[in-house]
Amino acid sequence: MDKLNIAIFVDFDNIEIGVKSTLRREFHVGPVLDALKERGVIAAKFAYANWGRQEWATRQMAENAVQMVQRIPSPRGDKNGADINLALDALEMAFTHKHINGFAIVSGDSDFIPLVNKLKEYGKTVFIVGGKAFTSTILQQNCSEFISYESLLDDGKFTPAPQQQPPQQQQPQQQQQQPRQQGGGGGRQERRVRPEPLDLAQAMPLVERALDVLERREVQPQRGLLKSTMLQLSPTFSERAYGSQSFSTFVDSLGKAGYINVTGTGGKSVIERKGTPLPETPRAANPEDALPALAKVLADHGAELAAGATADVVEAWVSAEAPRIEWKGYGYQEFAELLNFAQDRGVVRIEPDEDRGLLAYPAPEPPPPAEAPSDVAPLPEDPFADSPFAEDEPLAMAAGVVPRDESEITPEELDMLLSQPEPEPAKKAPSSRRRRKPSGGGGGGNGGGNRPPAKKAAVKKGKKIE
């Protein structure tokens, strides 16, 4: 495999508010850079934000040699200005720097889906770094590899303490948060720890599918080849979600649990499927099956949802009213990941909030379907529909009478119309076909054009003129 030269593009505003709302901690670029160094050489690093409002973040960006691109909003606002700037710079680099064959987009915004598809069209490897709970599932599934920010946290190693506010500013903020807590939204909570790992059995369908692909290719399934095949089939796979710090540890855990056979040691070890039936353990279910019950719970709490409910509150509703929805059974480590999936399916709308966390709202109603234009023009109204001549329209038209109501036509007028003779047929118009001129020149002679009328008539009747 060719060496990857990776260019990193950070949508700072998006990733920062996403991490704050879901993980209750500040975003730090350090673990992101370390994870990408394991996949290739970092050739360029850019971050986009209005850095005048993010002074606390400029220090860590400078410490990691990240080039900060300043985005100053216009007086009318600049909602997607950073996204457009990031996309243009990434495409320009793809055209002008041929040695850059890897692109890492640190964001969870679904607006970058066209950019990801375009970079892949040019043969680039595209990494997406974001949180599982706020990164669009469509974006996760269509990149080359999705790296979850939750899996990069290492006991707070790269998580600085929350910025302390000055005493004169701290009190007003507390007063602002108090009404939100009373309204059911909840104020700023304690930062979340890394969620519990998933069961190894839930990874077996993907492992078996990758082994099938390698068998059809007649390739010996080794560790590195197995992981690359699994990422091709599912870019969201991460061994850290199953409690393993490396893929080798993940493979060893599968072997110890009796799911696969591992022969050999180190990088030359060969992975084979078990000849005996696998242990009876639950597999990951299809998350689509949870959407109807989730939609019903959300509909029952429509009034509370309209004002915005936190993910924790919605989780409590689901646990009380639909206990059969167990998000870990669908391959999610947290309930917020299920909400994120439901948003991409149009069941709910979620928005990150720095103070209250991840908020859920009713899904926007789809616009009414537009009426298809008819190819058949409407028929004009029949002027004789209410006329006494409706059954004999030619007679009424020949009489030149404008149809009126039956009560307005006198018996005398009706007799006069019926007694009129039928109009004579029109004479046949003379033919416009030109007669063929007789030959013989245009001067004198028998066929000439200056023959006297008498001679012309004689010739027409067939008489010969001496």
Stockholm file with secondary structure:
# STOCKHOLM 1.0

chainA/1-466         MDKLNIAIFVDFDNIEIGVKSTLRREFHVGPVLDALKERGVIAAKFAYANWGRQEWATRQMAENAVQMVQRIPSPRGDKNGADINLALDALEMAFTHKHINGFAIVSGDSDFIPLVNKLKEYGKTVFIVGGKAFTSTILQQNCSEFISYESLLDDGKFTPAPQQQPPQQQQPQQQQQQPRQQGGGGGRQERRVRPEPLDLAQAMPLVERALDVLERREVQPQRGLLKSTMLQLSPTFSERAYGSQSFSTFVDSLGKAGYINVTGTGGKSVIERKGTPLPETPRAANPEDALPALAKVLADHGAELAAGATADVVEAWVSAEAPRIEWKGYGYQEFAELLNFAQDRGVVRIEPDEDRGLLAYPAPEPPPPAEAPSDVAPLPEDPFADSPFAEDEPLAMAAGVVPRDESEITPEELDMLLSQPEPEPAKKAPSSRRRRKPSGGGGGGNGGGNRPPAKKAAVKKGKKIE
#=GR chainA/1-466 SS CCCCEEEEEEEHHHHHHHHHHHHSSCCCSHHHHHHHHTTSEEEEEEEEECGGGCHHHHHHHHHTTCEEEECCCCTTCCTTHHHHHHHHHHHHHHHHCTTCCEEEEECCCGGGHHHHHHHHHTTCEEEEEECTTTSCHHHHHHSSEEEESGGGCCTTTTCCCCCCCCHHHHHHHHHHHHHHHHTTSCCCCCCCCCCCCCCGGGGHHHHHHHHHHHHHTTCCCBHHHHHHHHHHHCTTCCGGGGTCSSHHHHHHHHHHTTSEEEESSGGGCEEEECSSCCCCCCCCCCGGGGHHHHHHHHHHTHHHHHTCEEHHHHHHHHHHHCTTCCGGGGTCSSHHHHHHHHHHTTSEEEEEETTTEEEEEECCCCCCCCCCCCSSCCCCCCTTTTSTTTTCHHHHHHHTCCCCCGGGSCHHHHHHHHHSCCCCCCCCCCCCCCCCCCSSCSSSSTTCTTCCHHHHHHHHHTCCCC
#=GC SS_cons         CCCCEEEEEEEHHHHHHHHHHHHSSCCCSHHHHHHHHTTSEEEEEEEEECGGGCHHHHHHHHHTTCEEEECCCCTTCCTTHHHHHHHHHHHHHHHHCTTCCEEEEECCCGGGHHHHHHHHHTTCEEEEEECTTTSCHHHHHHSSEEEESGGGCCTTTTCCCCCCCCHHHHHHHHHHHHHHHHTTSCCCCCCCCCCCCCCGGGGHHHHHHHHHHHHHTTCCCBHHHHHHHHHHHCTTCCGGGGTCSSHHHHHHHHHHTTSEEEESSGGGCEEEECSSCCCCCCCCCCGGGGHHHHHHHHHHTHHHHHTCEEHHHHHHHHHHHCTTCCGGGGTCSSHHHHHHHHHHTTSEEEEEETTTEEEEEECCCCCCCCCCCCSSCCCCCCTTTTSTTTTCHHHHHHHTCCCCCGGGSCHHHHHHHHHSCCCCCCCCCCCCCCCCCCSSCSSSSTTCTTCCHHHHHHHHHTCCCC
//
